[in-house]
């Protein structure tokens, strides 16, 4: 398990640079999982930081509860569940789904005696940042949570980064957030839920590999790996509000069993059509 709290907001955050390719290969080859800070460039759309944009990396945004807000900052929030204002939002430039999850991102920590400026060295201070939501040392229980999920393997099956990552994403808790407050590009799959992830991992779940392709409209979409196409719908320019248009998704499954499965696209003013098993073709009207 690797934790990294580095990065920034590059001109093209599509997860297709050399470093992202290297991280993806490291995860697959050495069967590890990387938890990387989503970044502190929010709250704007498409502010997700590199290198958390790498496809196989778990990008973590910064969450804060009402209780923590009151105790750490001395003020009250109207809502039980909140995101820090600064936490970076998705999607990637190619519409890719980031961040993957959010976790508590405000902690009280000691100030190193060698650190000049700011709080008095040797005392305590607040540490709000996506590095806190990602870093295992703030607090120690978060490190135990990740290790617990990583070690949950019945009859000692081969450890799988895709299974563990999928479990962490699929057992999140969206809590009481409403679509008008936080959407998928803000929170990813939602708040980490260790207990549910542990229970699901013990069932030795199976994962499948599915890729997607859809037209993307942004100023930089011509610089994507496949110019004009990405993993998810992201129409920032070239589309007028209220204008009807169609987007066709192509999904390709490269692993897993056969058979058919229903699917749908959901959202505001959305219609969907689908077909299996070779591909899923969806039409979205805005």
Beta strands, then each sheet from edge to edge (+ up, - down):
strand 1: 2-4
strand 2: 34-37
strand 3: 58-65
strand 4: 81-83
strand 5: 101-104
strand 6: 108-110
strand 7: 124-126
strand 8: 210-215
strand 9: 229-230
strand 10: 246-253
strand 11: 281-285
sheet 1: 1+ 2+ 3+ 4-
sheet 2: 1+ 2+ 3+ 5+
sheet 3: 6+ 7-
sheet 4: 9+ 8- 10+ 11-
end
